[in-house]
Amino acid sequence: MLLLGIDIGTSSVKVSVIDAALFKALASAQHPETETAIIAPQPGWAEQSSEMWWQHVQQAILKVNATGKYNPKDIAAIGIAYQMHGLVIVDKKRKVLRPSIIWCDSRAVPIGEKALQQIGEEKCLSHLLNSPGNFTASKLAWVKANEPDIYQQVDKLMLPGDFIAMKLTGELTTTVAALSEGVFWDFKNHSLSDDVFDCYGLNKGFVPEIKPVFSNHGLVKDDVADTLGLKAGIPVCYKAGDQPNNALSLNVMEPGEVAATAGTSGVIYAVSNELSYDKQSRVNSFAHVNHSDDCKRIGVLLCINGCGIMNRYVKDNFSNGLSYHQMNEAASKTNPGSNGLQVLPFGNGAERMLNNKIVGAHFHHLDFNVHTTAHMARAVQEGIAFSFRYGLDIMRENGIEPTVIRAAKANMFLSDVFTQSFVNATKVPVELYNDAGSTGAAIGAGIGANIFTEKEALATVKPLKREEPVSESKYEEFYQKWKNTLEKL
């Protein structure tokens, strides 16, 4: 029996097919091979076409099927992971009304700040666990205020994973986890937030049917199955945001366990059993995949918008055609500290951990006679690692003290320079795993379809290696200088 996992990322769609008996990936693919652009009609805005995601999903599934390593008709269930916080709106005919306003879009920040004051800071934080900020609810309020002709046509709102499930099955569902990441959910009342819907004047009828994360979200339609070579009627039985899904794939499910990712954005994700929140909403709390009213599991999320996207920017514009691997090799041949060159990687919209300020990306102390492309490559990776340390210290203020952080050996963690910088800057060991978001989504599908239990699936998760901090490292000195530069801004 096989399971299909789909991961709708910002840069591409990735899919994996796993053997449910062996918990082993048989094949994986992504589409497109090059990184998908983020459309920015104005500075601070960020959009992507949700119909483009659907085209990429189909192409990725056809590509993985074409490997010939399995029979697509043996796929028994589908799971979906997706980029969080995006807004997809459709009319009564299920036609998409506008491009998706995605996670790193900053246009709704003023709307969210106004709502925080109207609802009240204490009530927002104790009930929503967050400020409305630039999350999905505030994005929809922006559409209402600025695109009234579009807003009048809205029949349903969705998160990106809800949309792809709709395209596969024709059914519209969502989850408490998705609604919490959109800041639509009242954790104390276990219901949609009257405060948010009333403050923004939104219609609760826009919300699709609410189902558990691990449940039947619809059956694949006949025409879709024919197009993709699948068996009609197989269920989509798991949907989760990419960071909760990453935590699932790394067996980060219980209080005290911590995961990290370093893709387009950078994330540290810690599980708590308390309705905890940061008083400044610099880190954010959402329902984890295994959260329930009776057994609270809250994912406390630090998000750094400017992470791998900064690394990509430097590769595309300053590396003279080097590949990521060649950049990593060049960076490894320079000394820690990058000969004094500092990078602030905050060029991808408002950073929540910096109180929703748009700081921009910066190079500091660049010396034309000293610094080379290799120094620039290393300074970018160190700057991203220092951003993680800055955010982790905020999490520590909120009682989160990780003793180890689990991460997939992917994206920035493929670089030894970045991994060592991360470990030495944060002073926390990192366990690296051979994993991917699409694999986690496939595992989620198996749990949701009752093919195996969570315990059975996660018992197979084993680390590839463990990286320990170096006691004589000078990274604390480098970090304090970097932090001083940041705070002067």
Backbone torsions as a table, in degrees:
resi	resn	phi	psi	omega
1	MET	NA	136.3	-174.7
2	LEU	-116.9	156.3	178.8
3	LEU	-131.4	140.5	-179.8
4	LEU	-110.3	127.2	176.0
5	GLY	-113.8	136.3	-179.5
6	ILE	-121.2	130.8	178.5
7	ASP	-122.3	109.8	-177.6
8	ILE	-90.3	91.9	-178.6
9	GLY	-89.9	173.2	176.6
10	THR	-72.9	-36.9	-176.2
11	SER	-89.5	-28.7	179.6
12	SER	-167.7	171.8	171.8
13	VAL	-102.9	130.1	179.1
14	LYS	-117.4	142.9	177.9
15	VAL	-133.2	149.8	175.6
16	SER	-140.0	147.0	172.9
17	VAL	-117.0	126.8	-178.9
18	ILE	-119.6	153.3	172.9
19	ASP	-83.2	118.2	-174.1
20	ALA	-67.2	-24.9	-179.4
21	ALA	-80.0	-32.8	-174.6
22	LEU	-103.3	-8.9	-174.1
23	PHE	53.6	40.9	-175.0
24	LYS	-123.0	133.8	176.7
25	ALA	-73.8	126.2	178.0
26	LEU	-89.2	-33.0	-179.0
27	ALA	-163.0	151.0	176.7
28	SER	-140.4	156.0	177.5
29	ALA	-156.0	162.2	174.8
30	GLN	-139.0	156.7	175.3
31	HIS	-150.1	134.5	-6.3
32	PRO	-77.3	171.1	178.0
33	GLU	-72.9	-33.5	175.4
34	THR	-90.3	159.1	-173.7
35	GLU	-76.2	131.8	-179.3
36	THR	-68.3	138.5	-179.4
37	ALA	-76.7	149.9	167.3
38	ILE	-95.5	127.2	-178.9
39	ILE	-87.7	127.8	-178.4
40	ALA	-123.7	86.5	179.6
41	PRO	-59.1	-28.8	175.3
42	GLN	-140.9	158.2	176.2
43	PRO	-56.0	134.0	-179.6
44	GLY	88.2	-7.5	177.5
45	TRP	-95.2	155.6	179.1
46	ALA	-153.9	120.4	-177.5
47	GLU	-136.5	155.3	168.2
48	GLN	-142.8	157.3	177.7
49	SER	-81.7	122.9	177.5
50	SER	-69.3	-31.2	175.4
51	GLU	-66.4	-32.0	174.2
52	MET	-62.9	-41.2	176.3
53	TRP	-56.2	-44.1	-177.8
54	TRP	-63.6	-40.9	176.7
55	GLN	-63.0	-40.5	179.1
56	HIS	-66.8	-38.3	177.2
57	VAL	-59.0	-48.1	-178.1
58	GLN	-62.6	-44.5	-179.4
59	GLN	-64.6	-39.0	179.8
60	ALA	-66.0	-40.7	178.8
61	ILE	-65.7	-43.6	177.8
62	LEU	-62.6	-37.3	-179.9
63	LYS	-66.4	-43.7	-179.1
64	VAL	-70.7	-34.5	175.9
65	ASN	-62.9	-35.0	-176.6
66	ALA	-70.4	-8.9	177.1
67	THR	-66.0	-22.5	179.9
68	GLY	72.5	14.7	-176.1
69	LYS	-88.8	-0.3	-179.7
70	TYR	-163.9	169.6	174.7
71	ASN	-96.3	114.2	-178.1
72	PRO	-56.3	-26.2	179.9
73	LYS	-69.3	-12.7	179.1
74	ASP	-87.1	-3.3	177.1
75	ILE	-69.8	125.1	-171.9
76	ALA	-106.1	-17.8	-178.1
77	ALA	-161.9	158.1	-176.9
78	ILE	-127.6	138.9	172.6
79	GLY	-122.4	150.3	-176.0
80	ILE	-128.8	128.7	167.4
81	ALA	-113.4	153.0	-172.4
82	TYR	-155.1	154.4	174.7
83	GLN	-60.5	132.2	-170.9
84	MET	-80.3	160.7	167.0
85	HIS	73.7	-2.1	-178.8
86	GLY	-72.2	151.2	178.8
87	LEU	-109.0	121.9	171.5
88	VAL	-119.8	128.4	178.5
89	ILE	-125.4	139.1	-178.7
90	VAL	-131.3	159.6	176.5
91	ASP	-92.8	-171.2	-175.5
92	LYS	-64.1	-23.5	179.0
93	LYS	-92.1	9.0	179.9
94	ARG	68.1	24.3	176.0
95	LYS	-85.3	132.5	178.6
96	VAL	-68.3	132.0	-172.5
97	LEU	-91.1	-23.4	180.0
98	ARG	-164.7	162.9	175.1
99	PRO	-57.1	150.9	178.7
100	SER	-68.3	132.2	171.0
101	ILE	-86.3	111.3	-166.5
102	ILE	-94.2	-176.7	-166.1
103	TRP	-57.9	-36.2	-173.9
104	CYS	-94.9	10.5	177.8
105	ASP	-73.8	136.0	-173.8
106	SER	-108.9	1.3	-170.2
107	ARG	-63.6	-27.3	-174.2
108	ALA	-91.1	3.8	-178.6
109	VAL	-55.7	-48.7	-179.7
110	PRO	-62.2	-35.4	178.0
111	ILE	-64.1	-44.0	178.8
112	GLY	-64.7	-38.3	179.3
113	GLU	-66.4	-38.2	177.5
114	LYS	-65.2	-41.4	178.9
115	ALA	-64.2	-37.5	177.8
116	LEU	-58.2	-42.4	179.6
117	GLN	-71.8	-38.3	-178.9
118	GLN	-68.7	-43.7	179.9
119	ILE	-75.6	-34.9	-176.8
120	GLY	107.5	130.6	-175.1
121	GLU	-60.2	-46.5	-176.6
122	GLU	-63.2	-42.9	-178.0
123	LYS	-68.5	-42.0	177.0
124	CYS	-56.4	-51.6	-173.7
125	LEU	-69.9	-38.3	-177.3
126	SER	-76.3	-28.3	-178.6
127	HIS	-98.3	-41.2	-177.2
128	LEU	-95.9	-17.2	-175.3
129	LEU	68.1	7.9	-177.2
130	ASN	-153.3	161.1	161.0
131	SER	-76.8	148.4	177.2
132	PRO	-57.8	-27.9	171.9
133	GLY	45.0	-138.8	176.8
134	ASN	-106.6	32.0	179.9
135	PHE	-77.1	-178.9	-168.5
136	THR	-58.6	-41.5	-179.9
137	ALA	-60.1	-42.0	179.7
138	SER	-68.6	-34.3	176.3
139	LYS	-62.3	-43.0	178.8
140	LEU	-66.1	-38.1	176.2
141	ALA	-62.8	-35.1	176.0
142	TRP	-63.1	-44.5	177.9
143	VAL	-59.6	-43.4	179.6
144	LYS	-59.2	-42.4	-176.2
145	ALA	-77.9	-31.8	-170.7
146	ASN	-112.3	-18.0	179.6
147	GLU	-133.6	61.5	-173.3
148	PRO	-59.7	-32.3	179.2
149	ASP	-65.1	-37.6	176.6
150	ILE	-71.3	-45.3	-177.7
151	TYR	-57.7	-37.9	-178.2
152	GLN	-64.6	-18.7	-179.4
153	GLN	-92.7	-5.8	-173.8
154	VAL	-66.8	129.7	171.8
155	ASP	-109.1	-39.8	-179.8
156	LYS	-143.0	146.5	171.5
157	LEU	-108.9	148.0	-178.2
158	MET	-143.7	158.0	164.3
159	LEU	-87.9	162.2	-175.1
160	PRO	-53.7	-40.2	179.9
161	GLY	-68.3	-33.7	175.8
162	ASP	-61.8	-39.1	-178.6
163	PHE	-65.5	-46.6	-179.2
164	ILE	-65.1	-38.7	175.6
165	ALA	-61.3	-39.1	177.7
166	MET	-62.7	-41.8	-180.0
167	LYS	-65.3	-34.7	178.9
168	LEU	-73.8	-38.3	-167.5
169	THR	-116.5	-21.6	-172.7
170	GLY	83.1	-3.9	-178.6
171	GLU	-99.0	147.1	176.5
172	LEU	-112.0	115.5	175.0
173	THR	-139.4	164.0	171.9
174	THR	-145.7	-174.4	-176.5
175	THR	-136.3	163.0	174.0
176	VAL	-61.0	-38.5	179.4
177	ALA	-60.3	-44.9	179.5
178	ALA	-65.0	-43.1	-179.5
179	LEU	-66.3	-33.7	178.3
180	SER	-69.1	-38.0	179.5
181	GLU	-71.9	-21.1	173.6
182	GLY	-86.9	-4.0	-176.3
183	VAL	59.0	49.1	171.3
184	PHE	-107.9	-6.6	-166.0
185	TRP	-108.9	134.5	176.1
186	ASP	-98.4	108.1	-175.6
187	PHE	-70.9	-31.3	-178.7
188	LYS	-74.7	-35.1	-179.1
189	ASN	-97.3	-1.9	178.9
190	HIS	53.5	49.4	-175.3
191	SER	-159.6	171.0	170.3
192	LEU	-57.4	143.9	-174.8
193	SER	-78.3	111.4	173.8
194	ASP	-59.2	-37.4	-177.2
195	ASP	-60.8	-46.8	-178.1
196	VAL	-68.0	-47.9	-177.7
197	PHE	-65.0	-37.9	179.2
198	ASP	-71.9	-42.9	-178.5
199	CYS	-60.5	-43.8	-177.8
200	TYR	-89.4	-8.3	-177.8
201	GLY	66.3	36.7	-179.1
202	LEU	-93.0	156.3	-177.8
203	ASN	-94.1	120.2	178.3
204	LYS	-63.0	-20.5	177.1
205	GLY	-67.0	-12.7	175.7
206	PHE	-69.6	-20.3	-174.8
207	VAL	-80.7	126.3	176.9
208	PRO	-66.4	175.9	176.9
209	GLU	-58.0	133.6	-177.7
210	ILE	-93.7	125.2	-179.9
211	LYS	-130.3	161.7	174.7
212	PRO	-62.2	154.7	177.5
213	VAL	-55.2	-48.9	179.6
214	PHE	-93.8	89.1	179.9
215	SER	-165.8	175.0	-179.4
216	ASN	-79.2	112.5	179.6
217	HIS	-101.6	15.8	179.1
218	GLY	126.4	162.5	-177.8
219	LEU	-111.0	140.6	-177.0
220	VAL	-60.1	129.3	-177.3
221	LYS	-69.3	154.9	-177.6
222	ASP	-58.8	-47.1	-176.0
223	ASP	-67.6	-35.8	177.1
224	VAL	-67.2	-43.5	178.9
225	ALA	-59.9	-42.7	179.2
226	ASP	-61.7	-43.4	-178.6
227	THR	-64.4	-38.7	-172.9
228	LEU	-98.8	0.7	178.2
229	GLY	73.9	20.0	-179.3
230	LEU	-98.2	171.8	175.4
231	LYS	-85.5	128.4	179.4
232	ALA	-63.5	146.4	173.9
233	GLY	88.5	1.5	176.6
234	ILE	-74.7	146.9	-172.9
235	PRO	-86.9	146.6	161.2
236	VAL	-90.8	111.6	-171.0
237	CYS	-127.9	27.9	174.1
238	TYR	-164.2	132.0	173.4
239	LYS	-142.0	128.9	179.6
240	ALA	-153.6	149.4	173.0
241	GLY	-59.6	156.2	-172.9
242	ASP	-61.0	-35.2	-178.1
243	GLN	-76.0	-45.9	171.5
244	PRO	-58.2	-38.3	178.9
245	ASN	-66.3	-41.4	175.9
246	ASN	-59.1	-40.7	178.2
247	ALA	-62.9	-42.9	176.3
248	LEU	-57.5	-47.1	-176.2
249	SER	-65.1	-22.4	179.6
250	LEU	-100.5	10.0	-178.5
251	ASN	59.4	42.3	173.8
252	VAL	-104.9	89.9	-170.6
253	MET	-128.1	-18.6	-172.3
254	GLU	-118.3	158.4	-178.1
255	PRO	-52.3	135.0	179.5
256	GLY	95.4	-16.0	179.9
257	GLU	-85.5	144.6	-170.9
258	VAL	-137.3	136.7	176.7
259	ALA	-121.5	163.5	174.6
260	ALA	-143.8	151.7	170.2
261	THR	-136.5	153.9	178.7
262	ALA	-141.2	68.1	176.5
263	GLY	-99.8	-135.5	176.0
264	THR	-52.3	-47.8	171.6
265	SER	-105.7	167.3	175.6
266	GLY	-114.1	139.2	-174.7
267	VAL	-139.9	137.8	160.6
268	ILE	-115.2	131.2	-171.7
269	TYR	-130.6	113.8	-177.0
270	ALA	-115.6	142.4	-179.5
271	VAL	-96.6	133.9	178.2
272	SER	-129.1	157.2	174.3
273	ASN	-106.4	18.1	179.6
274	GLU	-121.3	151.2	174.1
275	LEU	-78.1	71.6	-172.5
276	SER	-95.0	156.7	179.2
277	TYR	-156.8	154.7	173.9
278	ASP	-88.0	132.4	-174.9
279	LYS	-62.3	-23.6	177.4
280	GLN	-102.4	3.7	-179.6
281	SER	56.1	33.7	177.9
282	ARG	-78.6	-31.2	166.4
283	VAL	-116.3	156.7	-168.1
284	ASN	-126.9	149.0	-175.2
285	SER	-118.3	128.9	-179.1
286	PHE	-135.0	164.3	175.8
287	ALA	-68.2	128.7	175.7
288	HIS	-77.3	170.8	-175.8
289	VAL	-62.6	-26.7	-178.6
290	ASN	-105.6	19.0	179.4
291	HIS	-73.9	142.7	170.8
292	SER	-146.9	167.2	178.6
293	ASP	-61.0	-34.9	-176.3
294	ASP	-84.9	-27.0	-178.0
295	CYS	-132.8	92.3	-173.7
296	LYS	-71.4	129.7	172.7
297	ARG	-137.0	104.4	-175.3
298	ILE	-107.4	129.2	174.5
299	GLY	-90.0	114.6	178.3
300	VAL	-93.4	117.2	-166.3
301	LEU	-118.0	121.1	166.7
302	LEU	-95.4	123.8	177.8
303	CYS	-120.1	129.0	174.4
304	ILE	-112.8	109.6	-176.6
305	ASN	-61.3	-40.4	-176.4
306	GLY	-92.5	91.1	179.8
307	CYS	-129.4	-105.6	-179.9
308	GLY	-60.0	-26.1	178.1
309	ILE	-63.5	-31.8	176.4
310	MET	-70.1	-41.4	177.8
311	ASN	-61.4	-42.4	178.7
312	ARG	-64.0	-41.3	-179.0
313	TYR	-59.7	-44.4	179.8
314	VAL	-66.8	-41.0	177.9
315	LYS	-60.1	-45.2	-175.3
316	ASP	-72.3	-28.9	-170.1
317	ASN	-113.6	-18.4	-173.2
318	PHE	-131.9	-0.4	-170.7
319	SER	-97.9	1.1	-178.9
320	ASN	57.1	39.3	173.4
321	GLY	85.8	9.6	178.5
322	LEU	-67.9	148.6	171.8
323	SER	-80.5	169.4	175.8
324	TYR	-58.1	-43.3	-179.1
325	HIS	-61.2	-42.7	179.9
326	GLN	-67.4	-36.8	175.4
327	MET	-62.3	-43.2	179.9
328	ASN	-63.2	-40.3	178.3
329	GLU	-63.0	-43.9	179.9
330	ALA	-64.3	-42.7	180.0
331	ALA	-61.6	-36.8	-177.2
332	SER	-67.8	-17.3	-178.2
333	LYS	-92.7	2.2	174.3
334	THR	-106.4	163.5	-176.1
335	ASN	-81.3	148.9	171.9
336	PRO	-52.4	140.9	-176.2
337	GLY	96.2	-11.1	172.9
338	SER	54.5	34.0	178.8
339	ASN	54.0	39.1	174.7
340	GLY	87.8	-8.9	179.7
341	LEU	-73.3	130.6	-179.9
342	GLN	-119.9	144.0	177.5
343	VAL	-128.3	129.7	169.7
344	LEU	-103.9	115.1	-168.2
345	PRO	-92.9	32.7	-168.7
346	PHE	-97.7	54.6	-176.9
347	GLY	-108.3	27.1	-175.9
348	ASN	-129.2	51.6	176.9
349	GLY	93.1	-172.7	-177.9
350	ALA	-69.0	132.3	179.9
351	GLU	-97.3	119.9	-177.9
352	ARG	-61.9	-38.6	-177.1
353	MET	-70.6	-13.1	175.0
354	LEU	-105.3	33.2	177.8
355	ASN	58.0	41.1	176.1
356	ASN	61.3	26.3	175.1
357	LYS	-83.8	145.6	171.8
358	ILE	-95.6	98.5	-173.7
359	VAL	-87.8	-34.1	-174.9
360	GLY	82.6	163.7	177.4
361	ALA	-89.1	146.7	-175.8
362	HIS	-142.2	142.1	164.3
363	PHE	-106.6	133.5	-179.6
364	HIS	-124.4	140.9	176.1
365	HIS	67.5	29.5	177.1
366	LEU	-68.9	123.6	-178.8
367	ASP	-115.7	116.4	-175.5
368	PHE	-64.2	-22.2	-178.0
369	ASN	-92.9	-7.0	-175.2
370	VAL	-118.8	-45.1	-167.3
371	HIS	-91.2	135.1	-178.8
372	THR	-112.9	179.3	174.8
373	THR	-57.2	-37.2	179.8
374	ALA	-63.3	-42.1	177.0
375	HIS	-63.3	-40.4	179.8
376	MET	-63.0	-43.2	179.4
377	ALA	-61.1	-43.0	-179.3
378	ARG	-69.6	-41.7	-178.4
379	ALA	-62.9	-35.2	176.9
380	VAL	-63.9	-46.7	-177.9
381	GLN	-67.2	-38.4	176.4
382	GLU	-67.5	-40.3	178.9
383	GLY	-62.1	-38.3	176.9
384	ILE	-66.8	-42.6	177.7
385	ALA	-61.6	-40.0	178.8
386	PHE	-67.0	-31.8	175.5
387	SER	-63.4	-40.5	175.6
388	PHE	-61.2	-43.1	179.9
389	ARG	-62.1	-43.8	-179.8
390	TYR	-59.0	-45.0	179.5
391	GLY	-69.8	-38.0	179.1
392	LEU	-63.4	-34.5	177.4
393	ASP	-65.1	-32.8	174.0
394	ILE	-66.0	-42.1	177.5
395	MET	-62.9	-38.2	177.6
396	ARG	-62.7	-37.2	174.5
397	GLU	-58.0	-27.3	-178.6
398	ASN	-98.7	19.7	171.9
399	GLY	86.8	9.7	179.5
400	ILE	-98.5	116.0	-176.2
401	GLU	-127.6	81.1	-176.3
402	PRO	-67.0	140.6	174.1
403	THR	-97.7	-17.8	174.3
404	VAL	-156.9	148.1	177.1
405	ILE	-120.4	132.0	-179.9
406	ARG	-100.0	137.5	-179.7
407	ALA	-147.7	149.1	172.6
408	ALA	-75.0	143.2	175.9
409	LYS	-78.0	80.8	-175.4
410	ALA	-154.1	164.4	176.5
411	ASN	52.8	-128.1	-176.9
412	MET	-64.1	-28.1	-178.9
413	PHE	-73.6	-1.2	170.2
414	LEU	-74.8	-17.7	-179.0
415	SER	-91.9	124.8	176.0
416	ASP	-63.8	-36.0	179.6
417	VAL	-61.8	-47.4	-179.8
418	PHE	-64.8	-46.7	-177.7
419	THR	-59.2	-45.9	179.4
420	GLN	-66.8	-37.4	177.4
421	SER	-64.7	-42.4	179.0
422	PHE	-61.1	-49.4	-177.4
423	VAL	-64.1	-44.3	-176.4
424	ASN	-76.4	-28.5	176.8
425	ALA	-74.9	-43.0	-177.9
426	THR	-83.1	-22.3	-176.4
427	LYS	64.6	30.4	178.3
428	VAL	-125.0	129.9	176.7
429	PRO	-61.2	151.1	176.7
430	VAL	-121.4	130.1	170.7
431	GLU	-99.6	127.8	-179.4
432	LEU	-103.5	137.5	-175.5
433	TYR	-123.2	150.2	174.9
434	ASN	-86.9	90.3	-171.0
435	ASP	-150.2	168.1	177.2
436	ALA	-152.6	155.9	-179.2
437	GLY	-59.5	-37.1	-179.4
438	SER	-69.1	-31.5	175.1
439	THR	-66.1	-43.2	176.6
440	GLY	-60.4	-39.0	178.3
441	ALA	-64.4	-36.9	176.9
442	ALA	-66.3	-41.5	175.8
443	ILE	-61.0	-43.0	177.2
444	GLY	-59.1	-38.3	177.8
445	ALA	-62.2	-40.9	179.6
446	GLY	-65.1	-38.3	176.5
447	ILE	-66.6	-45.7	-178.4
448	GLY	-65.0	-29.7	179.2
449	ALA	-89.4	4.1	-179.4
450	ASN	59.6	31.7	176.2
451	ILE	-80.1	-32.9	172.4
452	PHE	-151.7	168.2	-179.7
453	THR	-90.3	163.5	175.3
454	GLU	-57.3	-43.7	-178.8
455	LYS	-61.9	-43.5	179.9
456	GLU	-63.4	-42.2	-177.5
457	ALA	-67.9	-45.6	-171.7
458	LEU	-80.0	-14.1	175.5
459	ALA	-64.7	-19.1	-178.0
460	THR	-88.9	-4.9	-176.4
461	VAL	-80.2	112.6	-177.2
462	LYS	-129.3	141.0	-179.0
463	PRO	-73.6	150.3	174.0
464	LEU	-81.9	-40.7	-178.4
465	LYS	-160.2	166.3	178.6
466	ARG	-129.5	128.5	179.0
467	GLU	-106.0	124.9	-177.5
468	GLU	-103.9	148.3	173.6
469	PRO	-62.7	150.6	176.8
470	VAL	-96.6	124.7	-172.2
471	SER	-63.6	-35.0	-177.5
472	GLU	-92.9	14.3	-179.3
473	SER	-60.2	145.2	176.3
474	LYS	-94.6	11.4	-174.4
475	TYR	-66.4	-27.6	176.7
476	GLU	-63.7	-41.4	177.0
477	GLU	-64.2	-45.0	179.2
478	PHE	-62.4	-41.1	-178.4
479	TYR	-64.9	-43.8	-177.9
480	GLN	-62.9	-36.6	176.3
481	LYS	-66.4	-41.7	178.0
482	TRP	-62.9	-43.9	-180.0
483	LYS	-62.8	-39.4	178.2
484	ASN	-62.8	-40.2	176.9
485	THR	-62.9	-45.3	179.4
486	LEU	-60.8	-46.7	-173.6
487	GLU	-71.9	-20.6	173.9
488	LYS	-67.4	-22.7	177.6
489	LEU	-79.2	NA	NA
